[in-house]
Amino acid sequence: MTMTDIRSPHMSRSLSLTKPAARSPRGIVTAQNRHAAQIGADILAKGGTAVDAAIATSFALGVLEPWMSGIGGVGAILIRPDGKGVTAIDAGAVSPAALDPQDFPLVEGKDGDLFGWPNVLEDRNVVGAKSICVPGLLRGMQAAHERFGRLPWADLVAPAQALAQDGLVVDAHVTAWAAQEMGRLRRNEALAAWFLPEGLPPVAPAAVAGRVTLLHNPALAETLAVIAKEGAQALYHGPVAKALCADIQTLGGYLDCADLAGFRAEISPAATAPFRDRKVHFVPVLNGGVTVALALRYFNETPPDGAAVPSPQGCLASAQALARAWAHRFSEMGDGAERSLPSCTTHFSVVDAEGMCVSMTQTLLSLFGSAVLSPSTGILLNNGVNWFDPRAGRVNGLAPATKALANYAPMMMTGAGETVAIGGSGGRKILPAIYQALIHLVDHGYGLHDAIAAPRYDLSAPPVLVADARLGQPTIRTLAAAFDLVLADREIQPNSFTTLGAVRRQHGPDGPVNEGMAEPWHLWAEAVVEGAPLMPVPPCRGEI
Protein backbone atom coordinates (compact mmCIF):
# COMPACT_ATOMS: atom_id res chain seq x y z
CA MET A 1 0.00 0.00 0.00
CA THR A 2 1.08 3.67 -0.20
CA MET A 3 1.60 6.56 2.18
CA THR A 4 1.32 10.21 1.14
CA ASP A 5 1.94 13.30 3.28
CA ILE A 6 -0.31 16.24 2.30
CA ARG A 7 0.18 18.21 5.50
CA SER A 8 0.85 21.90 5.04
CA PRO A 9 4.55 22.77 5.00
CA HIS A 10 3.65 26.00 6.79
CA MET A 11 1.64 24.62 9.72
CA SER A 12 3.49 24.37 13.01
CA ARG A 13 4.16 20.76 14.00
CA SER A 14 4.09 21.79 17.66
CA LEU A 15 0.55 23.19 17.42
CA SER A 16 -1.90 21.64 19.85
CA LEU A 17 -5.33 23.08 20.52
CA THR A 18 -7.10 22.40 23.80
CA LYS A 19 -10.62 23.10 24.94
CA PRO A 20 -12.18 22.23 28.29
CA ALA A 21 -15.06 19.86 28.70
CA ALA A 22 -18.00 21.16 30.72
CA ARG A 23 -19.21 19.28 33.82
CA SER A 24 -22.19 20.16 35.98
CA PRO A 25 -25.35 18.70 37.54
CA ARG A 26 -27.14 21.36 35.46
CA GLY A 27 -27.99 21.18 31.79
CA ILE A 28 -25.38 21.51 29.03
CA VAL A 29 -25.62 22.43 25.35
CA THR A 30 -22.78 21.49 23.00
CA ALA A 31 -22.82 23.10 19.56
CA GLN A 32 -20.36 24.19 16.89
CA ASN A 33 -21.31 27.82 17.52
CA ARG A 34 -20.84 29.22 21.03
CA HIS A 35 -23.57 31.85 20.69
CA ALA A 36 -26.14 29.24 19.64
CA ALA A 37 -25.10 26.96 22.52
CA GLN A 38 -25.51 29.89 24.93
CA ILE A 39 -29.04 30.52 23.61
CA GLY A 40 -29.90 26.89 24.26
CA ALA A 41 -28.41 27.03 27.76
CA ASP A 42 -30.48 30.13 28.50
CA ILE A 43 -33.62 28.21 27.54
CA LEU A 44 -32.65 25.50 30.04
CA ALA A 45 -32.21 28.17 32.70
CA LYS A 46 -35.76 29.38 31.99
CA GLY A 47 -37.14 25.92 32.75
CA GLY A 48 -37.08 24.46 29.27
CA THR A 49 -36.42 20.81 28.55
CA ALA A 50 -33.50 19.54 26.52
CA VAL A 51 -35.83 19.49 23.50
CA ASP A 52 -36.80 23.13 24.07
CA ALA A 53 -33.11 24.03 24.22
CA ALA A 54 -32.37 22.02 21.08
CA ILE A 55 -35.11 23.80 19.14
CA ALA A 56 -33.88 27.23 20.20
CA THR A 57 -30.31 26.22 19.34
CA SER A 58 -31.47 24.94 15.96
CA PHE A 59 -33.21 28.19 15.02
CA ALA A 60 -30.22 30.22 16.20
CA LEU A 61 -27.74 28.12 14.21
CA GLY A 62 -29.77 28.70 11.06
CA VAL A 63 -29.18 32.43 11.49
CA LEU A 64 -25.62 32.38 12.84
CA GLU A 65 -24.16 29.97 10.28
CA PRO A 66 -26.74 29.88 7.47
CA TRP A 67 -24.31 28.25 5.02
CA MET A 68 -24.53 25.06 7.13
CA SER A 69 -28.20 24.64 8.02
CA GLY A 70 -31.50 26.38 8.63
CA ILE A 71 -35.25 26.14 8.16
CA GLY A 72 -34.73 25.47 4.45
CA GLY A 73 -32.91 22.26 5.35
CA VAL A 74 -33.50 18.80 6.77
CA GLY A 75 -32.31 16.76 9.73
CA ALA A 76 -32.82 14.07 12.34
CA ILE A 77 -33.28 13.97 16.12
CA LEU A 78 -32.82 11.40 18.88
CA ILE A 79 -34.48 12.05 22.26
CA ARG A 80 -34.15 10.11 25.49
CA PRO A 81 -35.85 11.15 28.73
CA ASP A 82 -33.69 9.94 31.61
CA GLY A 83 -33.94 6.16 31.99
CA LYS A 84 -36.51 5.73 29.21
CA GLY A 85 -36.51 4.63 25.60
CA VAL A 86 -34.99 6.57 22.73
CA THR A 87 -37.31 8.23 20.22
CA ALA A 88 -36.13 8.91 16.65
CA ILE A 89 -37.54 11.74 14.54
CA ASP A 90 -36.53 11.64 10.89
CA ALA A 91 -37.06 14.88 8.95
CA GLY A 92 -34.78 13.92 6.09
CA ALA A 93 -34.84 14.97 2.46
CA VAL A 94 -37.71 13.88 0.20
CA SER A 95 -37.64 14.79 -3.49
CA PRO A 96 -40.54 16.81 -4.97
CA ALA A 97 -43.34 14.81 -6.62
CA ALA A 98 -42.84 16.64 -9.93
CA LEU A 99 -39.12 15.86 -10.17
CA ASP A 100 -38.25 14.40 -13.55
CA PRO A 101 -35.07 12.28 -13.65
CA GLN A 102 -34.83 13.01 -17.38
CA ASP A 103 -34.02 16.62 -16.48
CA PHE A 104 -30.66 15.44 -15.09
CA PRO A 105 -28.75 14.07 -18.10
CA LEU A 106 -25.19 12.95 -17.47
CA VAL A 107 -22.26 14.67 -19.14
CA GLU A 108 -18.56 13.90 -19.16
CA GLY A 109 -16.54 13.98 -15.92
CA LYS A 110 -17.35 13.99 -12.20
CA ASP A 111 -18.81 16.80 -10.16
CA GLY A 112 -16.68 18.77 -7.73
CA ASP A 113 -19.06 18.59 -4.78
CA LEU A 114 -19.29 16.17 -1.87
CA PHE A 115 -19.93 12.81 -3.48
CA GLY A 116 -18.06 12.75 -6.76
CA TRP A 117 -21.14 11.73 -8.76
CA PRO A 118 -20.90 11.70 -12.56
CA ASN A 119 -21.43 15.23 -13.85
CA VAL A 120 -25.00 16.31 -14.50
CA LEU A 121 -25.81 18.93 -17.10
CA GLU A 122 -25.37 22.43 -15.60
CA ASP A 123 -24.81 20.85 -12.15
CA ARG A 124 -28.61 20.73 -11.79
CA ASN A 125 -28.45 18.14 -8.99
CA VAL A 126 -26.05 20.30 -6.95
CA VAL A 127 -26.79 23.97 -7.64
CA GLY A 128 -30.00 25.78 -8.44
CA ALA A 129 -33.72 25.35 -7.94
CA LYS A 130 -33.95 21.84 -9.43
CA SER A 131 -31.68 20.52 -6.65
CA ILE A 132 -34.11 21.47 -3.86
CA CYS A 133 -35.90 18.82 -1.79
CA VAL A 134 -38.72 19.37 0.70
CA PRO A 135 -37.35 21.32 3.71
CA GLY A 136 -38.45 19.01 6.51
CA LEU A 137 -36.51 20.34 9.50
CA LEU A 138 -39.34 22.39 11.00
CA ARG A 139 -41.70 19.41 10.90
CA GLY A 140 -39.14 17.42 12.88
CA MET A 141 -38.84 20.12 15.52
CA GLN A 142 -42.62 20.47 15.67
CA ALA A 143 -42.97 16.75 16.40
CA ALA A 144 -40.27 16.92 19.09
CA HIS A 145 -41.87 19.96 20.75
CA GLU A 146 -45.34 18.41 20.81
CA ARG A 147 -44.04 15.34 22.64
CA PHE A 148 -41.18 16.61 24.80
CA GLY A 149 -41.35 20.42 24.94
CA ARG A 150 -42.39 22.55 27.89
CA LEU A 151 -41.94 26.22 26.98
CA PRO A 152 -44.08 28.02 24.39
CA TRP A 153 -42.93 27.62 20.79
CA ALA A 154 -42.67 31.38 20.29
CA ASP A 155 -40.13 31.64 23.13
CA LEU A 156 -37.87 29.18 21.29
CA VAL A 157 -37.98 31.09 17.99
CA ALA A 158 -37.57 34.56 19.53
CA PRO A 159 -33.76 34.53 20.02
CA ALA A 160 -33.17 33.57 16.37
CA GLN A 161 -35.68 36.16 15.22
CA ALA A 162 -33.77 38.85 17.15
CA LEU A 163 -30.47 37.67 15.64
CA ALA A 164 -31.94 37.85 12.15
CA GLN A 165 -33.20 41.38 12.77
CA ASP A 166 -29.76 42.49 13.96
CA GLY A 167 -27.92 40.89 11.01
CA LEU A 168 -25.09 38.38 10.67
CA VAL A 169 -21.80 39.62 12.15
CA VAL A 170 -18.95 39.24 9.66
CA ASP A 171 -15.78 37.59 10.96
CA ALA A 172 -13.02 35.51 9.39
CA HIS A 173 -15.28 32.46 9.09
CA VAL A 174 -17.97 34.34 7.21
CA THR A 175 -15.35 35.78 4.87
CA ALA A 176 -13.81 32.35 4.25
CA TRP A 177 -17.08 30.58 3.46
CA ALA A 178 -18.31 33.37 1.17
CA ALA A 179 -14.97 33.52 -0.65
CA GLN A 180 -14.78 29.77 -1.10
CA GLU A 181 -18.28 29.52 -2.59
CA MET A 182 -18.25 32.83 -4.46
CA GLY A 183 -18.75 31.14 -7.82
CA ARG A 184 -21.94 29.44 -6.65
CA LEU A 185 -23.22 32.48 -4.74
CA ARG A 186 -23.02 34.61 -7.87
CA ARG A 187 -25.47 32.30 -9.64
CA ASN A 188 -28.37 33.50 -7.47
CA GLU A 189 -29.11 37.22 -7.38
CA ALA A 190 -30.72 37.25 -3.93
CA LEU A 191 -27.97 35.18 -2.31
CA ALA A 192 -25.24 37.27 -3.90
CA ALA A 193 -26.86 40.43 -2.58
CA TRP A 194 -26.73 38.96 0.94
CA PHE A 195 -23.22 37.46 1.02
CA LEU A 196 -21.35 39.37 -1.67
CA PRO A 197 -21.98 43.06 -1.01
CA GLU A 198 -20.46 45.10 -3.83
CA GLY A 199 -19.78 41.80 -5.58
CA LEU A 200 -17.06 40.62 -3.20
CA PRO A 201 -16.86 38.60 0.05
CA PRO A 202 -17.39 40.80 3.13
CA VAL A 203 -14.43 41.52 5.39
CA ALA A 204 -14.53 42.40 9.08
CA PRO A 205 -13.10 45.84 9.89
CA ALA A 206 -10.04 46.19 12.11
CA ALA A 207 -10.79 46.26 15.83
CA VAL A 208 -9.51 49.83 16.09
CA ALA A 209 -12.50 50.92 13.99
CA GLY A 210 -14.77 50.06 16.91
CA ARG A 211 -17.56 48.64 14.73
CA VAL A 212 -18.72 45.45 13.05
CA THR A 213 -19.88 44.60 9.54
CA LEU A 214 -23.39 43.14 9.37
CA LEU A 215 -25.09 41.17 6.60
CA HIS A 216 -28.85 41.73 6.66
CA ASN A 217 -31.64 39.42 5.49
CA PRO A 218 -34.82 41.21 6.64
CA ALA A 219 -37.12 38.75 4.86
CA LEU A 220 -35.79 35.92 7.06
CA ALA A 221 -36.52 37.92 10.21
CA GLU A 222 -40.09 38.45 8.97
CA THR A 223 -40.51 34.77 8.19
CA LEU A 224 -39.26 33.78 11.64
CA ALA A 225 -41.74 36.21 13.19
CA VAL A 226 -44.56 34.43 11.36
CA ILE A 227 -43.25 31.00 12.41
CA ALA A 228 -43.00 32.19 16.02
CA LYS A 229 -46.62 33.29 15.96
CA GLU A 230 -48.23 30.56 13.86
CA GLY A 231 -45.97 27.60 14.55
CA ALA A 232 -44.12 25.27 12.19
CA GLN A 233 -47.16 24.89 9.97
CA ALA A 234 -46.54 28.41 8.64
CA LEU A 235 -43.80 26.98 6.43
CA TYR A 236 -46.03 24.22 5.04
CA HIS A 237 -49.37 25.99 4.59
CA GLY A 238 -50.46 29.53 3.86
CA PRO A 239 -48.74 32.67 2.58
CA VAL A 240 -45.14 31.74 3.50
CA ALA A 241 -45.45 28.35 1.78
CA LYS A 242 -47.00 29.91 -1.34
CA ALA A 243 -44.33 32.60 -1.56
CA LEU A 244 -41.54 30.06 -1.08
CA CYS A 245 -42.83 27.73 -3.80
CA ALA A 246 -43.46 30.62 -6.18
CA ASP A 247 -39.86 31.78 -5.80
CA ILE A 248 -38.51 28.27 -6.41
CA GLN A 249 -40.71 27.62 -9.43
CA THR A 250 -39.81 31.00 -10.95
CA LEU A 251 -36.19 29.77 -10.90
CA GLY A 252 -37.12 26.46 -12.54
CA GLY A 253 -37.52 24.23 -9.49
CA TYR A 254 -40.12 21.53 -8.83
CA LEU A 255 -41.14 22.15 -5.21
CA ASP A 256 -44.82 23.06 -4.87
CA CYS A 257 -47.32 23.64 -2.09
CA ALA A 258 -48.55 20.04 -2.22
CA ASP A 259 -45.01 18.82 -1.45
CA LEU A 260 -44.84 21.09 1.59
CA ALA A 261 -48.34 20.32 2.85
CA GLY A 262 -47.83 16.57 2.49
CA PHE A 263 -44.53 16.31 4.35
CA ARG A 264 -44.54 14.58 7.73
CA ALA A 265 -41.60 13.76 9.96
CA GLU A 266 -41.23 10.04 10.68
CA ILE A 267 -41.47 9.26 14.41
CA SER A 268 -40.51 5.87 15.79
CA PRO A 269 -38.50 4.11 18.48
CA ALA A 270 -34.82 4.44 17.63
CA ALA A 271 -33.07 1.45 16.13
CA THR A 272 -30.78 -0.25 18.65
CA ALA A 273 -27.67 -2.41 18.31
CA PRO A 274 -25.29 -3.90 20.90
CA PHE A 275 -21.68 -2.84 21.36
CA ARG A 276 -19.77 -4.61 24.16
CA ASP A 277 -21.87 -4.06 27.30
CA ARG A 278 -23.62 -1.01 25.85
CA LYS A 279 -26.34 -0.25 23.33
CA VAL A 280 -26.09 2.23 20.49
CA HIS A 281 -29.21 3.98 19.23
CA PHE A 282 -29.73 5.61 15.85
CA VAL A 283 -32.33 6.79 13.35
CA PRO A 284 -33.56 3.57 11.73
CA VAL A 285 -32.89 3.95 7.97
CA LEU A 286 -31.25 6.03 5.22
CA ASN A 287 -28.64 7.83 7.32
CA GLY A 288 -25.12 7.28 8.58
CA GLY A 289 -26.08 5.81 11.95
CA VAL A 290 -26.94 2.49 10.33
CA THR A 291 -23.40 2.15 8.99
CA VAL A 292 -21.76 3.18 12.29
CA ALA A 293 -23.80 0.54 14.12
CA LEU A 294 -22.83 -2.11 11.56
CA ALA A 295 -19.14 -1.22 11.90
CA LEU A 296 -19.42 -1.54 15.69
CA ARG A 297 -21.04 -4.96 15.22
CA TYR A 298 -18.10 -6.08 13.10
CA PHE A 299 -15.60 -4.61 15.56
CA ASN A 300 -17.37 -6.44 18.38
CA GLU A 301 -15.81 -9.59 16.91
CA THR A 302 -12.41 -8.26 18.07
CA PRO A 303 -12.08 -8.46 21.89
CA PRO A 304 -10.88 -5.26 23.58
CA ASP A 305 -7.14 -5.38 24.30
CA GLY A 306 -7.38 -3.44 27.58
CA ALA A 307 -4.85 -0.84 26.42
CA ALA A 308 -4.99 2.66 27.86
CA VAL A 309 -4.87 4.10 24.33
CA PRO A 310 -5.69 2.42 21.01
CA SER A 311 -2.86 0.12 19.97
CA PRO A 312 -1.63 -0.15 16.37
CA GLN A 313 -3.36 -3.51 15.98
CA GLY A 314 -6.50 -2.19 17.65
CA CYS A 315 -6.62 0.73 15.21
CA LEU A 316 -6.14 -1.64 12.30
CA ALA A 317 -8.93 -3.93 13.50
CA SER A 318 -11.32 -0.99 13.90
CA ALA A 319 -10.44 0.33 10.42
CA GLN A 320 -10.98 -3.08 8.84
CA ALA A 321 -14.39 -3.41 10.53
CA LEU A 322 -15.34 0.04 9.27
CA ALA A 323 -14.24 -0.87 5.73
CA ARG A 324 -16.59 -3.88 5.85
CA ALA A 325 -19.45 -1.62 6.88
CA TRP A 326 -18.71 0.79 4.01
CA ALA A 327 -18.77 -2.13 1.56
CA HIS A 328 -22.28 -2.95 2.76
CA ARG A 329 -23.36 0.69 2.46
CA PHE A 330 -22.05 1.06 -1.08
CA SER A 331 -23.66 -2.16 -2.30
CA GLU A 332 -26.94 -2.16 -0.38
CA MET A 333 -27.71 1.48 0.47
CA GLY A 334 -25.89 3.45 -2.23
CA ASP A 335 -23.45 6.35 -1.88
CA GLY A 336 -20.53 7.95 -3.67
CA ALA A 337 -16.89 8.79 -3.12
CA GLU A 338 -16.74 11.97 -1.09
CA ARG A 339 -14.20 14.70 -1.74
CA SER A 340 -12.14 16.36 0.98
CA LEU A 341 -14.30 19.45 1.47
CA PRO A 342 -15.15 21.52 4.54
CA SER A 343 -17.92 20.51 6.91
CA CYS A 344 -21.34 21.55 5.67
CA THR A 345 -23.71 20.32 8.37
CA THR A 346 -24.44 21.26 11.97
CA HIS A 347 -24.72 18.92 14.96
CA PHE A 348 -25.57 19.75 18.56
CA SER A 349 -26.25 17.74 21.69
CA VAL A 350 -28.19 18.72 24.80
CA VAL A 351 -28.71 17.26 28.27
CA ASP A 352 -30.91 18.90 30.89
CA ALA A 353 -30.81 18.73 34.68
CA GLU A 354 -33.56 16.10 34.66
CA GLY A 355 -31.48 13.83 32.42
CA MET A 356 -33.25 14.20 29.09
CA CYS A 357 -30.70 13.90 26.27
CA VAL A 358 -31.01 15.11 22.68
CA SER A 359 -28.76 14.37 19.71
CA MET A 360 -29.72 16.48 16.68
CA THR A 361 -28.16 17.03 13.26
CA GLN A 362 -29.43 19.47 10.65
CA THR A 363 -28.10 20.40 7.24
CA LEU A 364 -28.53 22.11 3.87
CA LEU A 365 -26.27 19.29 2.52
CA SER A 366 -23.63 21.27 0.57
CA LEU A 367 -22.19 24.58 1.74
CA PHE A 368 -24.96 27.14 1.11
CA GLY A 369 -27.15 24.21 0.04
CA SER A 370 -28.60 24.78 -3.42
CA ALA A 371 -27.21 28.34 -3.42
CA VAL A 372 -30.82 29.48 -3.88
CA LEU A 373 -32.24 32.12 -1.55
CA SER A 374 -35.99 32.66 -1.67
CA PRO A 375 -36.19 36.48 -1.89
CA SER A 376 -39.78 36.59 -0.59
CA THR A 377 -39.07 34.57 2.57
CA GLY A 378 -35.32 34.96 3.12
CA ILE A 379 -34.95 31.17 3.35
CA LEU A 380 -31.78 29.53 1.99
CA LEU A 381 -32.76 26.17 0.50
CA ASN A 382 -31.14 22.73 0.65
CA ASN A 383 -29.78 20.78 -2.33
CA GLY A 384 -31.07 17.41 -1.16
CA VAL A 385 -31.26 16.08 -4.73
CA ASN A 386 -27.46 15.82 -4.50
CA TRP A 387 -27.90 12.87 -2.12
CA PHE A 388 -29.38 10.76 -4.92
CA ASP A 389 -27.25 8.81 -7.39
CA PRO A 390 -27.95 10.45 -10.79
CA ARG A 391 -27.18 7.22 -12.66
CA ALA A 392 -30.28 5.37 -13.80
CA GLY A 393 -31.05 2.05 -12.14
CA ARG A 394 -28.69 2.51 -9.18
CA VAL A 395 -29.44 1.96 -5.49
CA ASN A 396 -30.50 5.34 -4.05
CA GLY A 397 -31.32 6.46 -7.58
CA LEU A 398 -32.86 9.81 -8.43
CA ALA A 399 -36.68 9.61 -8.42
CA PRO A 400 -39.74 11.74 -7.58
CA ALA A 401 -41.31 11.73 -4.09
CA THR A 402 -38.48 9.58 -2.73
CA LYS A 403 -36.48 9.65 0.51
CA ALA A 404 -32.76 10.28 0.04
CA LEU A 405 -29.89 8.40 1.69
CA ALA A 406 -28.12 10.91 3.95
CA ASN A 407 -24.80 10.77 5.79
CA TYR A 408 -25.63 12.60 9.00
CA ALA A 409 -25.65 10.32 12.03
CA PRO A 410 -27.02 11.61 15.34
CA MET A 411 -26.44 8.76 17.79
CA MET A 412 -26.77 7.77 21.41
CA MET A 413 -25.10 5.13 23.54
CA THR A 414 -26.54 3.78 26.77
CA GLY A 415 -25.40 1.34 29.43
CA ALA A 416 -22.96 1.20 32.36
CA GLY A 417 -24.93 3.93 34.12
CA GLU A 418 -24.62 6.58 31.41
CA THR A 419 -26.16 8.07 28.29
CA VAL A 420 -24.02 9.64 25.56
CA ALA A 421 -25.56 11.82 22.84
CA ILE A 422 -23.07 12.39 20.01
CA GLY A 423 -22.85 13.52 16.40
CA GLY A 424 -20.84 15.57 13.96
CA SER A 425 -20.67 17.56 10.75
CA GLY A 426 -18.64 16.75 7.68
CA GLY A 427 -20.53 14.48 5.30
CA ARG A 428 -19.34 10.88 5.19
CA LYS A 429 -16.45 11.78 7.51
CA ILE A 430 -19.01 11.96 10.34
CA LEU A 431 -19.27 8.19 10.50
CA PRO A 432 -15.64 7.25 11.22
CA ALA A 433 -15.33 10.03 13.79
CA ILE A 434 -18.37 8.94 15.81
CA TYR A 435 -17.34 5.30 15.49
CA GLN A 436 -13.89 5.94 16.96
CA ALA A 437 -15.19 8.18 19.74
CA LEU A 438 -17.54 5.44 20.91
CA ILE A 439 -14.71 2.90 20.85
CA HIS A 440 -12.53 5.29 22.88
CA LEU A 441 -15.26 5.61 25.51
CA VAL A 442 -16.01 1.90 25.84
CA ASP A 443 -12.75 0.06 25.15
CA HIS A 444 -10.25 2.54 26.58
CA GLY A 445 -12.19 4.25 29.35
CA TYR A 446 -11.73 7.72 27.89
CA GLY A 447 -13.65 10.66 29.26
CA LEU A 448 -15.73 12.68 26.84
CA HIS A 449 -12.95 15.23 26.40
CA ASP A 450 -10.37 12.65 25.32
CA ALA A 451 -12.81 10.68 23.19
CA ILE A 452 -13.36 13.75 20.99
CA ALA A 453 -9.95 15.43 21.19
CA ALA A 454 -7.86 12.28 20.67
CA PRO A 455 -6.04 11.62 17.39
CA ARG A 456 -8.20 9.82 14.86
CA TYR A 457 -8.20 8.50 11.33
CA ASP A 458 -10.79 9.02 8.61
CA LEU A 459 -11.90 6.08 6.50
CA SER A 460 -14.80 7.47 4.48
CA ALA A 461 -13.52 6.64 0.99
CA PRO A 462 -11.86 3.22 1.28
CA PRO A 463 -9.23 2.07 0.45
CA VAL A 464 -7.87 5.55 1.22
CA LEU A 465 -7.35 6.16 4.94
CA VAL A 466 -6.56 9.69 6.14
CA ALA A 467 -4.51 9.73 9.35
CA ASP A 468 -3.76 12.33 11.97
CA ALA A 469 0.03 12.21 12.50
CA ARG A 470 -0.57 12.37 16.26
CA LEU A 471 -1.58 8.70 16.10
CA GLY A 472 2.16 7.96 16.22
CA GLN A 473 4.53 6.20 13.85
CA PRO A 474 3.83 2.59 14.98
CA THR A 475 0.09 3.01 14.31
CA ILE A 476 0.66 4.89 11.06
CA ARG A 477 2.99 2.19 9.75
CA THR A 478 0.51 -0.54 10.67
CA LEU A 479 -2.37 1.24 8.93
CA ALA A 480 -0.22 2.07 5.88
CA ALA A 481 0.47 -1.64 5.40
CA ALA A 482 -3.25 -2.28 4.89
CA PHE A 483 -4.59 0.94 3.35
CA ASP A 484 -3.53 3.71 1.00
CA LEU A 485 -2.68 6.13 3.80
CA VAL A 486 -2.63 9.93 3.58
CA LEU A 487 -1.26 12.07 6.41
CA ALA A 488 -3.32 15.25 6.90
CA ASP A 489 -3.40 18.13 9.36
CA ARG A 490 -6.13 18.38 11.98
CA GLU A 491 -7.59 21.79 11.14
CA ILE A 492 -10.89 23.49 10.48
CA GLN A 493 -10.45 23.98 6.75
CA PRO A 494 -10.20 21.67 4.97
CA ASN A 495 -11.73 19.52 7.67
CA SER A 496 -10.40 16.01 7.13
CA PHE A 497 -11.63 14.55 10.42
CA THR A 498 -15.12 16.00 11.17
CA THR A 499 -16.38 18.40 13.83
CA LEU A 500 -17.67 16.28 16.74
CA GLY A 501 -19.74 17.26 19.75
CA ALA A 502 -21.37 15.30 22.56
CA VAL A 503 -23.00 15.36 25.97
CA ARG A 504 -23.01 12.62 28.58
CA ARG A 505 -25.25 11.86 31.57
CA GLN A 506 -23.61 9.71 34.25
CA HIS A 507 -25.22 8.24 37.34
CA GLY A 508 -22.62 7.94 40.09
CA PRO A 509 -22.62 7.39 43.88
CA ASP A 510 -23.00 11.14 44.46
CA GLY A 511 -25.84 11.53 42.02
CA PRO A 512 -26.10 12.33 38.32
CA VAL A 513 -23.51 14.53 36.60
CA ASN A 514 -23.69 15.95 33.09
CA GLU A 515 -20.73 16.50 30.79
CA GLY A 516 -20.31 18.20 27.41
CA MET A 517 -17.42 18.44 24.96
CA ALA A 518 -17.03 20.33 21.68
CA GLU A 519 -14.51 19.79 18.89
CA PRO A 520 -11.28 21.53 20.04
CA TRP A 521 -10.14 22.22 16.48
CA HIS A 522 -13.29 24.21 15.64
CA LEU A 523 -12.82 27.72 17.00
CA TRP A 524 -16.54 28.47 17.29
CA ALA A 525 -17.57 25.22 18.99
CA GLU A 526 -18.32 25.16 22.71
CA ALA A 527 -20.07 23.25 25.47
CA VAL A 528 -22.09 25.75 27.53
CA VAL A 529 -23.49 25.00 30.97
CA GLU A 530 -26.82 26.29 32.14
CA GLY A 531 -25.73 29.21 34.36
CA ALA A 532 -22.40 27.67 35.40
CA PRO A 533 -18.73 28.24 34.42
CA LEU A 534 -16.71 25.79 32.37
CA MET A 535 -14.38 23.45 34.25
CA PRO A 536 -10.86 22.64 32.99
CA VAL A 537 -9.76 19.10 32.22
CA PRO A 538 -6.32 17.48 31.86
CA PRO A 539 -4.49 17.34 28.50
CA CYS A 540 -5.73 14.92 25.86
CA ARG A 541 -4.78 11.24 26.21
CA GLY A 542 -3.34 9.34 23.32
CA GLU A 543 -1.38 12.16 21.71
CA ILE A 544 2.12 11.21 20.65
Order of alpha helices (4+ residues) and beta strands (2+ residues): beta-beta-beta-alpha-alpha-beta-beta-beta-beta-alpha-alpha-beta-alpha-alpha-alpha-beta-alpha-alpha-alpha-beta-beta-beta-alpha-alpha-beta-beta-beta-beta-alpha-alpha-beta-beta-alpha-beta-beta-beta-beta
